[in-house]
Amino acid sequence: MKLVVAFIAVNCALAPAGAQKIPDVRCQVEDYPMKSVVAWQFPQVVEKVQVVVLRDPAGEQEARFDLLHGATLISLRYRGKELLYGQSAGASVAMFATRRGGEADLRGMQPYWSAYNPDQGGTSMGVPAITAGVACGGQASMRAFAMMIDRGVNNSFQKDPLLGVWQGRISDNFPPGYSSPYVIETQAGWVENPGRSPRYYLRLEQSVVNVRPGASGSLEWFLTGAAPWDFSSYAAYPENCTEQAPCTSANTVALAAGRYEDAARTAGFATVVPTRGWRTEKAFTRENAEYVVLLYGAVWAAPRRTFAAVLERALDGVGAFHFTWYVCAGAWEQARAFAAQQPEDSSPPLASPPPAAATPPDEAAVRVACQVTEFKMQPNQPDRAVVLRDPAGEQSVLFDTTEGGAIVSLRYRGQEHIWGYNGGGLLQMAFHNGMSRGAWRGDYNPTQAGDGSAMSLVTGIACEGTSGVTILTMMLDFNHNNGFYEKPLIAVWGGRMNDMVPLSYFAPYTLETRARWMPNPAGEPKYYLQLEERFTHVADEKIGAFGYDFAAYMPWEFRVRAVSPENCPCPAATTKFVAGGWYRDQERTSGLAVAMPGRNFPNGRVGGVFNSDYMWRNRNFHLSSSEALDGIASKSLVWYVMPGPWRNALDFARRF
C-alpha cells in the first residue's frame, strides 16, 4: 500500500498549475486528557482522546468534540471555566425503543432495562460510536458523521442485530458489543445570544439516518447534558412538562434544562431544544437521566449530573430526522428567555406508532458470532477477515473486516481466484461520479475497501456460522477527493483524524452487504455466492449520476476472457443479465465470473468492462451501470460470484 500512496502523491505533484484546489476542511485538533473506563465493568482506562476545538467569534468559549466517541461535545469552557463533566459525553443524543408488557421476567423492571438503545456518546462493551469523517470551517464550525452503537448490547433481542466492530476487530467480549444501523450527522457552530452574555450560544444541527428499510417504531430521543457534580442547582422550562404529564410540540415551543453551581443559577449551562419539526405528543424534561438510573431505577449518579430533554417520534426506514438544539453557557434566565423565543409549530403531531412489542429472548439474536482469521495484505499488513465456507466444502471466502468488508480471497478446490494484494483491487463495490470544477475533471470514487492507504470502516457485522454474513460499511473516497467534492470530510480511524499526504476522505455513503450461498443446478461447483447490497446516501444533498462498479480482481494467471452479452452497454429493459470474467484455459473451465440481473437498473443501461493491470499484475472485470442517488436514499442490488466453468456460470445467469 505504500507504493499506492507514493503513486498518488506523485500524480498530485504533477497536477497542472492553476488546477482547482481541494477545499481545506482540516480541523484544529488536540489530545484531551481524561480518565474514564473503556466501558462499564472494564478495568481498562481511556487516558486521552483526540478532540476538535472550536472557538466562538468573541473569544469567550471553547467547545471540544470527542472523535473517539461519535463526535460528541465533551467540553465547553466559558471564560476559561469548564461547564461540562468532561470525562465522558457532555452533550449527546441517545434513543430508546422500550418494550411493553408480555414477558414475565420483565414485570417490575424499568422500561429501559430491555430497551433498544442507539447511542452517540457511549460505548457498547468497549465499542464506541464510530466517527467516520469530520470537516471544519476554521474554528467556527464542524461537521461530522458517526455510526451509533447499541448501548443496551442487544438486551432487546433485535431481529437483525449487528456485532460492533472496532478498528477491524469484531467484538468478542461476553456479552459482545453491538452496533446499530443509525448514522448521526452533527453540524456544530455558533449563533448570537439575544441576551448578549455570553455573546454566542453553541448550535448543534443533527440528523439521524436509518440506513435500513424497516421503520423504527416509537423512539424516545434523549438530548442530554452532563455537568460536574457540584452543579447542584437544576432548572427546567416549562416546569410542567414532566414524564408523568408530558407536553406536545404544538403547545410548547421549546424544552430547556440546565445545571448551575450557584443558587442564583448564573454559572452553568443549559440545553435548549426547539420542538418545531418534532410533531410529537410527548415532550418533557428529565432531571436525572443517568444511564444506570434509567436501567435500574438507582439513585447513584455521582460524579456527574446528567439531565435530558426527551421527545418521542419514530424514524422512517431509509429515512432521516433533522433537528436543532443549543448548548447555552451563562445564566439560566437568558437561556430560558432564548427557549421562550423559539418559533411556534402549527403542524399537528404525527400519529404515534405503537411501542415495540414484547419479544421473548430469541437465541438467533445472539448467535451471530463469526469465524475469523488473519489475512496479510501487501506489504505484509495483517488484516482481520471473516470466513465463509460453502455447504459442500468446496469454497472458502474471506471478507476483510479491516478494509470495508471487501472479499480478499476466494479459494475453490484449493486454488485462489481473487487478487488480494491491496484495497485498490479485491472483489468489491465502488462508485464513480465524474465531477468537474472549472477546467479540471476528476473522479469522486466511494469504494468499499478504502483508498489504498486508509481503510473504509466496518461498523457492524453478523454471521450465520460460516454460511452467511452481513456487513455494514462506511466508505472512503478512493481518489482522495480529486473529484473536488464540495463538502469533503477527512477520514477518521480509531478516533483520530487522518493526517497523511495526500489526505484520506470519508464519503457520506454506507454499504450493507449480505452474502449467502445459492445452489448451482449444474452442480460444478455445487454453490455460488450471492451478494445483496444496499447502497445508502446519508447526506441530504444532490450529487447526480453515479457509475456503479461491481469489481472483481483476479490473479494474473487468469488470461482468457468471457462475457455475455457482448458489445454492451445495453438497455437493461431488454437485457436479462450481464456476466463476465477471466479463465485459466481456452476452454474456460477454470476461472471466475461475476454476474448481475438487468433488473438492478430497470431504467438504465448495463454492461461489462475488462482490464489487465500491467503494473499490479492483475486481471479484472467490472459489471457497470449508472443511476443517481440523491438525498437520503438507498439503492438495493444483487450480484453473484461464480467460480468453475464459464458454461455453468452462463447457464445460472440465464435463470435471472
C-alpha positions as CSV (number, residue, x, y, z in Angstrom):
1,M,0.0,0.0,0.0
2,K,2.9,2.3,0.5
3,L,3.5,2.1,-3.3
4,V,-0.1,3.2,-3.9
5,V,0.4,6.2,-1.6
6,A,3.6,7.2,-3.4
7,F,2.0,6.8,-6.8
8,I,-0.9,9.0,-5.9
9,A,1.3,11.6,-4.3
10,V,3.5,11.8,-7.5
11,N,0.4,12.4,-9.6
12,C,-0.8,15.1,-7.3
13,A,2.6,16.8,-7.5
14,L,2.4,16.8,-11.3
15,A,-1.0,18.4,-11.4
16,P,-1.1,21.4,-13.8
17,A,-0.6,24.9,-12.5
18,G,-3.9,26.6,-11.8
19,A,-5.8,23.4,-11.1
20,Q,-8.8,23.5,-8.8
21,K,-7.9,23.4,-5.2
22,I,-9.4,20.8,-2.9
23,P,-11.3,22.7,-0.1
24,D,-9.3,23.0,3.1
25,V,-11.5,21.4,5.8
26,R,-8.8,20.4,8.3
27,C,-9.7,20.9,11.9
28,Q,-7.7,22.1,14.9
29,V,-7.3,19.0,17.0
30,E,-5.6,18.3,20.3
31,D,-5.3,15.4,22.7
32,Y,-7.7,15.9,25.6
33,P,-6.8,14.1,28.9
34,M,-9.4,12.0,30.6
35,K,-9.6,9.1,33.0
36,S,-12.6,7.0,32.0
37,V,-13.1,3.3,31.9
38,V,-13.4,1.8,28.4
39,A,-16.9,0.5,29.3
40,W,-18.8,-0.3,32.5
41,Q,-17.1,-3.2,34.3
42,F,-14.0,-2.8,32.2
43,P,-10.7,-2.3,34.1
44,Q,-9.1,-0.6,31.1
45,V,-8.9,3.2,31.2
46,V,-9.0,5.8,28.3
47,E,-6.3,8.3,29.2
48,K,-6.8,10.7,26.3
49,V,-9.0,11.3,23.2
50,Q,-8.5,13.4,20.2
51,V,-10.9,16.4,20.1
52,V,-11.8,19.1,17.6
53,V,-11.6,22.5,19.1
54,L,-14.0,25.3,18.1
55,R,-13.9,28.9,19.5
56,D,-16.7,31.4,19.4
57,P,-16.2,34.7,17.4
58,A,-16.0,36.7,20.6
59,G,-13.2,34.5,22.0
60,E,-15.2,33.7,25.2
61,Q,-15.9,30.0,24.7
62,E,-14.1,26.9,23.5
63,A,-16.0,23.7,22.6
64,R,-14.4,20.3,22.2
65,F,-15.8,17.4,20.3
66,D,-14.6,13.8,21.0
67,L,-13.6,12.0,17.8
68,L,-13.4,8.7,19.7
69,H,-17.0,8.8,20.8
70,G,-19.3,9.8,18.0
71,A,-18.0,13.4,17.7
72,T,-20.0,14.3,20.8
73,L,-19.4,17.5,22.7
74,I,-17.2,16.6,25.7
75,S,-16.1,20.1,26.9
76,L,-17.4,23.6,26.9
77,R,-15.3,26.3,28.6
78,Y,-16.7,29.8,29.2
79,R,-14.1,32.4,30.2
80,G,-11.7,29.5,31.0
81,K,-14.1,27.6,33.3
82,E,-15.3,24.1,32.4
83,L,-19.1,23.8,32.3
84,L,-19.4,20.2,31.3
85,Y,-18.5,17.0,33.0
86,G,-15.5,16.5,30.7
87,Q,-14.8,12.8,31.3
88,S,-17.5,11.4,29.0
89,A,-20.0,12.9,26.7
90,G,-21.1,16.3,27.9
91,A,-23.9,16.7,25.4
92,S,-25.1,13.9,23.1
93,V,-28.0,12.0,21.6
94,A,-29.4,8.7,22.6
95,M,-32.6,6.9,21.6
96,F,-34.7,4.2,23.3
97,A,-37.2,1.8,21.9
98,T,-38.7,0.4,25.1
99,R,-40.6,-2.9,25.2
100,R,-44.0,-3.1,26.9
101,G,-45.6,-6.0,28.7
102,G,-45.6,-9.6,27.8
103,E,-42.6,-11.4,29.2
104,A,-43.0,-12.4,32.8
105,D,-39.3,-11.7,33.6
106,L,-39.8,-8.0,32.7
107,R,-42.5,-7.3,35.3
108,G,-41.4,-4.8,37.8
109,M,-38.4,-3.8,35.7
110,Q,-37.7,-0.3,34.5
111,P,-38.9,0.1,30.8
112,Y,-35.3,0.9,29.7
113,W,-34.0,-2.3,31.2
114,S,-34.7,-4.2,27.9
115,A,-34.7,-1.2,25.5
116,Y,-33.0,-0.9,22.2
117,N,-30.6,2.0,22.8
118,P,-28.8,3.6,19.8
119,D,-26.4,6.0,21.4
120,Q,-23.9,8.6,20.1
121,G,-21.7,9.3,23.1
122,G,-21.5,5.9,24.9
123,T,-19.9,2.6,24.3
124,S,-21.2,-0.9,23.8
125,M,-18.9,-3.3,25.7
126,G,-15.9,-1.2,24.7
127,V,-17.1,-0.5,21.1
128,P,-17.6,3.3,20.7
129,A,-20.0,5.1,18.3
130,I,-17.5,5.2,15.4
131,T,-16.7,8.6,13.9
132,A,-16.1,8.1,10.2
133,G,-15.4,11.6,8.9
134,V,-15.0,15.2,10.0
135,A,-14.6,18.7,8.4
136,C,-14.2,22.1,9.9
137,G,-14.6,25.7,8.8
138,G,-11.6,27.0,10.7
139,Q,-12.6,27.1,14.4
140,A,-16.1,28.4,13.6
141,S,-17.8,25.2,12.6
142,M,-17.5,21.4,12.5
143,R,-19.3,18.7,10.5
144,A,-19.0,15.0,11.4
145,F,-20.6,11.6,10.7
146,A,-20.7,8.7,13.1
147,M,-22.4,5.3,13.4
148,M,-24.4,5.0,16.6
149,I,-23.9,1.9,18.8
150,D,-26.5,-0.1,20.8
151,R,-25.5,0.8,24.3
152,G,-28.0,-1.9,25.5
153,V,-25.9,-4.7,24.0
154,N,-29.0,-6.1,22.3
155,N,-30.8,-6.7,25.5
156,S,-33.9,-6.0,23.4
157,F,-33.2,-9.0,21.2
158,Q,-33.3,-7.2,17.9
159,K,-34.3,-9.4,15.0
160,D,-31.3,-8.5,12.8
161,P,-28.5,-7.3,15.1
162,L,-25.0,-6.2,14.2
163,L,-22.0,-7.0,16.4
164,G,-19.8,-4.0,16.9
165,V,-16.5,-3.7,15.0
166,W,-13.7,-1.5,16.2
167,Q,-10.6,-1.0,14.1
168,G,-11.4,-4.1,12.1
169,R,-11.8,-6.4,15.1
170,I,-15.3,-7.8,15.8
171,S,-16.3,-7.5,19.4
172,D,-15.6,-10.8,21.2
173,N,-16.5,-9.9,24.8
174,F,-19.3,-11.7,26.6
175,P,-21.7,-10.2,26.1
176,P,-20.3,-8.6,22.9
177,G,-20.8,-5.0,21.9
178,Y,-23.4,-4.2,19.3
179,S,-23.6,-1.6,16.6
180,S,-26.8,-0.1,15.0
181,P,-27.9,0.9,11.5
182,Y,-28.2,4.6,12.6
183,V,-25.9,7.2,11.2
184,I,-25.7,10.6,13.0
185,E,-24.6,13.7,11.3
186,T,-23.5,16.6,13.5
187,Q,-23.0,20.2,12.4
188,A,-21.8,22.5,15.1
189,G,-21.5,26.3,15.0
190,W,-22.2,29.5,16.9
191,V,-25.3,31.7,17.0
192,E,-25.7,35.1,18.6
193,N,-27.3,35.2,22.0
194,P,-30.0,37.8,22.1
195,G,-29.2,38.3,25.8
196,R,-25.6,39.2,24.9
197,S,-23.9,37.4,27.7
198,P,-22.2,35.3,26.5
199,R,-22.2,36.8,23.0
200,Y,-22.8,33.4,21.4
201,Y,-24.5,30.1,22.1
202,L,-23.4,26.8,20.6
203,R,-25.8,25.3,18.0
204,L,-25.9,21.6,17.2
205,E,-27.7,20.7,14.0
206,Q,-28.1,17.0,13.8
207,S,-29.6,14.3,11.5
208,V,-30.1,10.7,12.3
209,V,-30.4,8.4,9.3
210,N,-31.8,4.9,9.4
211,V,-30.0,3.0,6.6
212,R,-32.3,0.0,6.7
213,P,-35.7,-0.1,5.1
214,G,-37.7,-1.0,8.2
215,A,-39.3,1.8,10.3
216,S,-38.0,2.1,13.8
217,G,-41.3,2.2,15.6
218,S,-41.7,4.6,18.6
219,L,-38.4,6.0,19.9
220,E,-37.7,8.2,22.9
221,W,-35.0,10.7,21.9
222,F,-32.8,11.8,24.8
223,L,-30.9,15.0,24.1
224,T,-28.7,15.0,27.2
225,G,-26.3,17.3,29.0
226,A,-23.8,16.3,31.8
227,A,-22.5,18.8,34.3
228,P,-19.9,18.5,37.1
229,W,-21.3,17.1,40.4
230,D,-21.0,20.4,42.2
231,F,-23.5,22.0,39.7
232,S,-26.3,21.1,42.2
233,S,-28.9,23.7,41.1
234,Y,-31.3,22.4,38.5
235,A,-33.7,24.4,36.3
236,A,-36.3,23.4,33.7
237,Y,-38.7,25.1,31.3
238,P,-41.6,24.7,31.0
239,E,-41.8,23.3,34.6
240,N,-45.0,21.5,33.9
241,C,-43.5,19.3,31.1
242,T,-42.8,16.1,33.1
243,E,-42.7,12.4,32.3
244,Q,-46.0,12.0,34.1
245,A,-47.6,14.9,32.3
246,P,-45.7,15.5,29.0
247,C,-46.3,18.4,26.8
248,T,-46.6,18.4,23.0
249,S,-44.8,20.2,20.3
250,A,-48.0,22.1,19.5
251,N,-48.3,23.7,22.9
252,T,-44.6,24.0,23.8
253,V,-42.1,25.9,21.6
254,A,-39.0,24.5,23.3
255,L,-37.7,22.4,26.2
256,A,-34.9,23.8,28.3
257,A,-33.0,22.3,31.2
258,G,-29.8,23.2,32.9
259,R,-27.4,22.8,35.8
260,Y,-25.7,25.5,37.8
261,E,-23.2,25.8,40.6
262,D,-24.9,28.7,42.4
263,A,-28.4,29.1,43.8
264,A,-29.0,32.2,41.6
265,R,-28.2,30.0,38.6
266,T,-25.8,32.4,36.9
267,A,-22.8,30.0,36.5
268,G,-23.5,26.8,34.5
269,F,-25.2,25.8,31.2
270,A,-28.5,24.7,29.8
271,T,-29.6,22.9,26.7
272,V,-32.5,24.4,24.7
273,V,-34.4,22.1,22.3
274,P,-36.9,23.8,20.0
275,T,-39.8,21.5,19.4
276,R,-40.6,22.8,15.9
277,G,-40.5,19.9,13.4
278,W,-40.7,17.2,16.1
279,R,-44.5,16.9,15.7
280,T,-44.7,14.9,18.9
281,E,-47.3,14.3,21.5
282,K,-44.7,13.5,24.2
283,A,-42.1,16.1,25.2
284,F,-40.7,16.5,28.7
285,T,-37.5,17.2,30.7
286,R,-35.9,14.7,33.0
287,E,-33.8,15.9,35.9
288,N,-31.9,12.7,36.3
289,A,-31.1,10.9,33.0
290,E,-28.1,8.9,34.2
291,Y,-27.9,5.6,32.4
292,V,-27.8,3.4,35.5
293,V,-30.8,5.4,36.8
294,L,-32.8,4.6,33.6
295,L,-31.9,0.9,33.7
296,Y,-32.1,0.1,37.4
297,G,-34.0,3.0,39.0
298,A,-30.9,3.5,41.1
299,V,-30.3,6.9,42.7
300,W,-26.5,6.7,42.2
301,A,-25.2,9.2,39.6
302,A,-22.0,10.7,41.0
303,P,-19.7,12.3,39.9
304,R,-21.8,13.9,37.2
305,R,-25.2,15.4,36.9
306,T,-26.9,14.2,33.7
307,F,-30.3,15.7,32.5
308,A,-32.2,15.4,29.3
309,A,-34.9,16.8,27.0
310,V,-37.0,13.8,25.9
311,L,-39.1,13.8,22.8
312,E,-40.9,10.8,21.2
313,R,-41.2,10.1,17.5
314,A,-40.4,7.4,15.0
315,L,-37.8,7.2,12.3
316,D,-38.8,6.0,8.8
317,G,-37.0,3.2,7.0
318,V,-34.2,4.6,4.9
319,G,-35.2,8.0,6.3
320,A,-33.7,10.8,8.3
321,F,-34.9,13.2,11.0
322,H,-33.2,16.6,11.3
323,F,-33.3,18.6,14.5
324,T,-31.5,21.6,16.1
325,W,-30.6,22.2,19.7
326,Y,-28.4,24.6,21.6
327,V,-25.9,24.5,24.5
328,C,-26.2,27.8,26.3
329,A,-23.4,28.9,28.7
330,G,-24.1,31.5,31.3
331,A,-27.2,32.5,33.3
332,W,-30.4,30.4,33.3
333,E,-32.6,33.4,32.8
334,Q,-31.1,34.1,29.5
335,A,-31.3,30.5,28.4
336,R,-34.9,30.4,29.5
337,A,-35.7,33.5,27.5
338,F,-33.9,32.1,24.5
339,A,-36.1,29.0,24.7
340,A,-39.3,31.0,25.0
341,Q,-38.4,33.0,21.9
342,Q,-38.3,29.9,19.6
343,P,-40.8,29.8,16.8
344,E,-44.1,28.0,17.2
345,D,-45.0,24.9,15.3
346,S,-48.6,24.8,13.9
347,S,-48.2,21.3,12.4
348,P,-50.3,18.7,14.1
349,P,-48.5,15.9,15.9
350,L,-47.8,12.8,14.0
351,A,-49.7,9.7,14.8
352,S,-47.7,7.8,17.4
353,P,-46.7,4.3,16.2
354,P,-47.2,1.5,18.7
355,P,-44.4,0.8,21.1
356,A,-42.1,-2.1,20.4
357,A,-43.9,-5.3,21.1
358,A,-42.6,-7.5,23.9
359,T,-40.5,-10.2,22.4
360,P,-39.1,-13.2,24.3
361,P,-35.4,-13.9,24.2
362,D,-34.5,-15.2,20.7
363,E,-31.5,-17.4,20.6
364,A,-30.9,-16.5,17.0
365,A,-30.4,-12.9,18.0
366,V,-27.3,-13.8,20.0
367,R,-25.9,-16.4,17.6
368,V,-24.2,-14.0,15.3
369,A,-20.6,-14.7,16.1
370,C,-18.2,-15.1,13.2
371,Q,-15.3,-17.3,12.4
372,V,-12.3,-15.0,11.9
373,T,-8.8,-15.4,10.6
374,E,-5.9,-13.2,9.7
375,F,-5.1,-12.2,6.1
376,K,-1.9,-10.4,5.1
377,M,-2.3,-7.7,2.5
378,Q,0.8,-6.3,0.8
379,P,3.3,-5.2,2.0
380,N,2.9,-7.7,4.9
381,Q,0.0,-5.8,6.5
382,P,-2.1,-8.1,8.9
383,D,-5.8,-7.7,8.4
384,R,-8.7,-9.5,10.1
385,A,-11.2,-11.4,7.9
386,V,-14.4,-13.3,8.3
387,V,-14.5,-16.9,6.9
388,L,-17.4,-18.3,4.9
389,R,-17.5,-21.9,3.6
390,D,-20.0,-23.3,1.2
391,P,-22.1,-26.3,2.5
392,A,-20.2,-28.7,0.1
393,G,-16.8,-27.8,1.5
394,E,-15.5,-26.7,-2.0
395,Q,-15.1,-23.0,-1.4
396,S,-13.8,-20.7,1.3
397,V,-14.2,-16.9,1.1
398,L,-12.6,-14.2,3.3
399,F,-14.3,-10.8,3.9
400,D,-11.7,-8.3,5.1
401,T,-13.1,-6.6,8.2
402,T,-10.2,-4.2,8.3
403,E,-10.8,-3.0,4.7
404,G,-14.5,-2.4,4.4
405,G,-15.7,-6.0,4.2
406,A,-14.3,-6.5,0.7
407,I,-13.6,-10.0,-0.5
408,V,-9.8,-10.6,-0.4
409,S,-9.8,-14.4,-1.0
410,L,-11.9,-17.0,-2.7
411,R,-10.4,-20.5,-2.9
412,Y,-12.2,-23.1,-4.9
413,R,-10.8,-26.6,-4.7
414,G,-7.7,-25.1,-3.2
415,Q,-7.0,-22.6,-5.9
416,E,-7.1,-18.8,-5.3
417,H,-9.4,-16.9,-7.5
418,I,-9.1,-13.3,-6.1
419,W,-6.1,-10.9,-6.5
420,G,-5.9,-9.9,-2.8
421,Y,-2.9,-7.7,-2.5
422,N,-4.3,-4.2,-1.7
423,G,-7.5,-2.3,-1.2
424,G,-7.5,-1.0,-4.8
425,G,-8.3,-4.4,-6.1
426,L,-10.2,-7.3,-4.4
427,L,-13.8,-8.2,-5.1
428,Q,-16.0,-5.3,-4.0
429,M,-18.3,-2.5,-4.9
430,A,-17.2,1.0,-5.9
431,F,-19.0,4.1,-7.3
432,H,-17.9,6.8,-9.6
433,N,-19.1,10.4,-10.2
434,G,-17.2,12.5,-12.8
435,M,-17.2,15.8,-11.0
436,S,-16.0,18.9,-12.8
437,R,-14.7,22.1,-11.2
438,G,-13.8,24.6,-13.9
439,A,-11.4,23.0,-16.4
440,W,-10.4,20.3,-14.0
441,R,-12.3,17.0,-14.1
442,G,-11.9,14.3,-11.5
443,D,-13.5,11.1,-10.2
444,Y,-15.4,11.0,-7.0
445,N,-15.0,7.4,-6.0
446,P,-16.6,5.9,-2.8
447,T,-15.0,2.5,-2.6
448,Q,-15.9,-0.4,-0.2
449,A,-12.3,-1.2,0.9
450,G,-11.0,2.3,1.2
451,D,-8.4,4.4,-0.7
452,G,-5.4,2.1,-0.8
453,S,-3.7,3.9,2.1
454,A,-6.6,4.3,4.6
455,M,-9.4,1.8,5.2
456,S,-13.1,2.1,5.0
457,L,-14.8,1.4,8.3
458,V,-16.7,-1.8,9.0
459,T,-19.0,-0.7,11.9
460,G,-21.2,-3.8,12.3
461,I,-21.2,-7.4,11.3
462,A,-23.3,-10.6,11.9
463,C,-22.7,-14.2,10.8
464,E,-24.7,-17.3,10.3
465,G,-21.9,-19.6,11.2
466,T,-19.8,-19.9,8.1
467,S,-22.8,-19.9,5.7
468,G,-23.7,-16.2,5.6
469,V,-22.6,-12.8,6.7
470,T,-24.0,-9.3,6.9
471,I,-21.5,-6.4,6.9
472,L,-22.2,-2.6,7.3
473,T,-19.5,-0.3,5.9
474,M,-18.9,3.4,5.9
475,M,-16.9,4.2,2.7
476,L,-13.9,6.3,1.8
477,D,-13.2,8.1,-1.5
478,F,-10.5,6.1,-3.2
479,N,-9.3,9.1,-5.2
480,H,-8.6,11.4,-2.2
481,N,-11.1,14.0,-3.4
482,N,-9.6,14.5,-6.8
483,G,-13.2,15.0,-7.9
484,F,-13.4,18.1,-5.8
485,Y,-16.5,17.1,-3.9
486,E,-17.6,20.5,-2.4
487,K,-18.2,19.2,1.1
488,P,-15.3,16.9,1.8
489,L,-14.9,15.1,5.1
490,I,-11.5,14.0,6.3
491,A,-11.4,10.3,7.3
492,V,-11.2,9.3,10.9
493,W,-9.8,5.9,12.1
494,G,-9.6,4.8,15.7
495,G,-10.8,8.2,16.9
496,R,-8.1,10.1,15.2
497,M,-8.3,12.4,12.1
498,N,-6.3,11.4,9.1
499,D,-3.1,13.4,8.7
500,M,-1.3,11.7,5.7
501,V,-0.3,13.2,2.4
502,P,-2.5,13.0,0.5
503,L,-5.3,13.2,3.0
504,S,-7.9,10.4,3.1
505,Y,-11.5,11.4,2.8
506,F,-14.8,9.8,4.0
507,A,-17.7,9.8,1.6
508,P,-21.2,10.0,3.2
509,Y,-22.4,6.6,2.0
510,T,-22.9,3.3,3.6
511,L,-22.9,-0.1,2.0
512,E,-24.6,-3.1,3.7
513,T,-23.6,-6.4,2.2
514,R,-25.4,-9.7,2.8
515,A,-23.6,-12.7,1.5
516,R,-25.3,-16.2,1.2
517,W,-24.7,-19.4,-0.7
518,M,-27.1,-20.3,-3.6
519,P,-27.3,-23.8,-5.0
520,N,-25.9,-24.2,-8.6
521,P,-28.2,-26.5,-10.6
522,A,-25.3,-27.5,-12.8
523,G,-23.5,-29.0,-9.8
524,E,-20.0,-27.7,-10.6
525,P,-19.4,-26.1,-8.2
526,K,-22.4,-27.0,-6.0
527,Y,-22.9,-23.4,-4.8
528,Y,-22.4,-19.9,-6.0
529,L,-22.1,-16.8,-3.7
530,Q,-24.9,-14.3,-3.7
531,L,-24.1,-10.7,-2.7
532,E,-27.1,-8.5,-1.8
533,E,-26.0,-4.9,-1.4
534,R,-27.8,-1.8,-0.1
535,F,-26.0,1.5,-1.1
536,T,-27.3,4.4,1.0
537,H,-26.6,8.1,0.8
538,V,-26.7,9.6,4.3
539,A,-26.3,13.3,3.4
540,D,-29.2,15.3,2.2
541,E,-27.6,16.7,-1.0
542,K,-27.6,16.2,-4.7
543,I,-24.6,14.5,-6.4
544,G,-26.1,13.3,-9.7
545,A,-25.5,10.1,-11.6
546,F,-23.1,7.6,-10.2
547,G,-21.4,4.9,-12.1
548,Y,-22.0,1.6,-10.3
549,D,-18.9,-0.6,-10.4
550,F,-19.1,-4.3,-9.4
551,A,-15.4,-5.0,-9.4
552,A,-13.7,-8.4,-9.5
553,Y,-9.9,-8.6,-9.5
554,M,-8.3,-11.9,-10.4
555,P,-4.8,-13.4,-10.5
556,W,-2.5,-12.7,-13.4
557,E,-2.7,-16.3,-14.5
558,F,-6.3,-15.9,-15.5
559,R,-5.7,-14.8,-19.1
560,V,-8.8,-15.8,-21.1
561,R,-11.8,-13.5,-21.3
562,A,-15.5,-14.4,-21.2
563,V,-18.5,-12.0,-21.4
564,S,-22.2,-12.2,-22.2
565,P,-23.9,-10.3,-23.8
566,E,-21.1,-8.8,-25.9
567,N,-21.0,-5.3,-27.2
568,C,-22.8,-3.7,-24.3
569,P,-23.8,-1.3,-22.5
570,C,-27.3,-2.4,-23.5
571,P,-30.7,-1.3,-22.3
572,A,-31.5,-3.1,-19.0
573,A,-35.1,-3.4,-20.0
574,T,-34.1,-5.8,-22.8
575,T,-31.1,-7.4,-21.1
576,K,-31.8,-10.2,-18.7
577,F,-28.3,-10.3,-17.3
578,V,-24.7,-9.3,-17.7
579,A,-21.9,-11.8,-16.9
580,G,-18.2,-11.9,-17.4
581,G,-14.8,-13.0,-16.0
582,W,-11.4,-14.4,-16.6
583,Y,-10.2,-18.0,-17.1
584,R,-7.0,-20.0,-17.0
585,D,-7.6,-22.0,-20.1
586,Q,-9.1,-21.5,-23.6
587,E,-11.9,-23.9,-22.8
588,R,-12.8,-21.6,-19.9
589,T,-13.3,-24.5,-17.4
590,S,-11.2,-23.0,-14.6
591,G,-11.7,-19.3,-13.6
592,L,-14.1,-16.8,-12.1
593,A,-17.1,-14.9,-13.4
594,V,-19.4,-12.4,-11.8
595,A,-23.0,-11.6,-13.0
596,M,-25.9,-9.4,-12.2
597,P,-29.5,-9.2,-13.4
598,G,-30.5,-6.4,-15.7
599,R,-33.4,-5.6,-13.3
600,N,-30.8,-4.0,-10.9
601,F,-31.1,-0.9,-13.2
602,P,-34.6,-1.2,-14.9
603,N,-34.4,2.3,-16.4
604,G,-30.7,2.3,-17.3
605,R,-28.1,0.6,-19.4
606,V,-25.9,-2.3,-18.2
607,G,-22.6,-3.7,-19.4
608,G,-19.2,-5.1,-18.5
609,V,-15.6,-3.9,-18.9
610,F,-12.3,-5.8,-18.9
611,N,-8.9,-4.6,-17.9
612,S,-5.4,-6.0,-17.4
613,D,-3.3,-4.0,-15.0
614,Y,0.3,-4.4,-16.0
615,M,1.7,-2.5,-13.0
616,W,-0.1,-4.6,-10.4
617,R,-0.3,-7.8,-12.4
618,N,-4.0,-8.5,-12.1
619,R,-6.9,-9.2,-14.4
620,N,-10.2,-7.5,-13.6
621,F,-13.7,-7.4,-14.8
622,H,-16.3,-4.8,-13.9
623,L,-20.1,-5.0,-14.2
624,S,-21.4,-1.5,-14.7
625,S,-24.4,0.8,-14.9
626,S,-25.3,4.4,-14.0
627,E,-28.0,5.9,-11.8
628,A,-28.5,8.9,-9.5
629,L,-28.8,8.5,-5.7
630,D,-29.7,11.9,-4.3
631,G,-30.9,13.0,-0.9
632,I,-31.4,10.4,1.8
633,A,-32.0,7.4,-0.3
634,S,-30.9,3.7,-0.9
635,K,-30.4,1.5,-3.9
636,S,-30.7,-2.3,-3.5
637,L,-28.7,-4.5,-5.8
638,V,-27.7,-8.2,-6.2
639,W,-24.9,-9.9,-8.0
640,Y,-23.2,-13.3,-8.0
641,V,-19.7,-14.7,-7.7
642,M,-19.2,-17.9,-9.8
643,P,-16.0,-20.0,-9.9
644,G,-15.6,-23.0,-12.1
645,P,-16.7,-23.5,-15.7
646,W,-17.9,-20.5,-17.7
647,R,-20.7,-22.5,-19.3
648,N,-22.2,-23.3,-15.9
649,A,-22.0,-19.6,-14.8
650,L,-23.7,-18.6,-18.0
651,D,-26.5,-21.1,-17.5
652,F,-27.0,-19.9,-14.0
653,A,-27.2,-16.2,-15.2
654,R,-29.8,-17.1,-17.8
655,R,-32.2,-18.0,-14.9
656,F,-32.3,-14.5,-13.6
